[in-house]
Amino acid sequence: MLIFNLPCRNRLFGASILLMMLCSPLSLQAQTQKTGGGLFLVSTGTGDIGHMTQRAVEIIQGADIIFTMRQPREKFEHLLDGKEIHDAGHGLFQSLARRDLSDADADVMENNVRAIIRDAIAQGKRVVILDNGDPTLYGPHMGYVKEFHDLSPVIIPGMSSFNAANAAMGRSVIGSGRHASITITSARTEVENLRKLADAGSTLVIFMNRNLDEFTDRLQPHFAPDTAISIVTHAGDSGREQVTHGTLSNIVEKAADRIHGPHIIYIWSSL
């Protein structure tokens, strides 16, 4: 409970804030969670198991049905023992699913998931979809949130690979200068747009890169050879996390033995 110690003229304002908080969607979500049922998209954090929040553990422990991909299932086997488990797919209810599946196979899988989730929620059960990192930041399961929006799904946040990578850097990632900023985007972004953002003083944080050689080749016509670039591989995984610093002209060579896995690229502003 929050107690407002305000002058008389501000008490009405303070009381209004308290009433708004008590009636906010967040409070309603918390009340829904206490009932045990509902649909949850839960982040297990990134890297080490210790990066999962206590709230995530509690939601998972109280789940009746779990949707997950293979890696989280193996990693968190101790939390999932005895629960009904289903394949969450990759990118279901989004075009991403049809990158690896035929339309027919994707339709069958999505229809099966719809039936399981809606039947479970109708029975008052708790259904949990496991994700890692920040589910809202290039997460493969955000299609569930849109598909089942009428069920008021709740997202349980966790540590993002972005947070872990920033910590691995050991420095501010905002850049410098009056208009310092940071831009999170994907390797598919047009390089001309990246150049404009960098010129404005923004540190560029690149997700979803699959081929460092191709990406740096795209950058070269628009960025100077001495542009500072850093790469964090396996962010948050204390056993595998690595940070590589270099420039556009040498980062491929420096990172050659480290780039086999998920990674985040930082292009530092020259301002």
Number of C-alpha atoms within 10 A of each C-alpha: 5 6 8 13 9 12 9 9 8 12 13 12 13 17 14 12 13 16 11 12 14 13 11 11 11 12 13 12 14 11 11 14 16 10 11 16 20 24 28 25 25 26 27 30 24 24 22 14 13 11 19 20 17 12 14 20 14 11 19 23 14 16 22 19 22 22 21 20 17 12 9 15 19 11 13 12 11 9 15 19 11 10 14 12 18 16 14 21 19 19 19 21 23 17 12 14 21 17 12 12 14 11 13 10 13 21 16 12 18 19 12 11 19 15 10 14 22 16 12 18 15 11 11 15 20 22 28 27 24 22 26 23 25 22 23 16 14 13 15 20 24 20 18 22 19 14 15 15 12 8 16 14 19 19 19 18 21 23 20 23 26 22 15 21 24 18 14 16 17 8 9 9 21 17 19 16 13 9 12 16 18 19 17 13 15 16 20 12 10 11 17 14 10 22 16 12 17 22 13 17 22 27 25 25 21 21 20 14 15 15 11 16 12 12 15 16 12 15 17 14 11 13 18 13 13 12 15 19 20 19 25 26 23 24 27 28 16 10 10 12 17 20 17 17 15 17 17 19 17 15 19 19 10 15 20 11 8 19 20 12 9 15 23 23 21 23 22 22 25 17 15
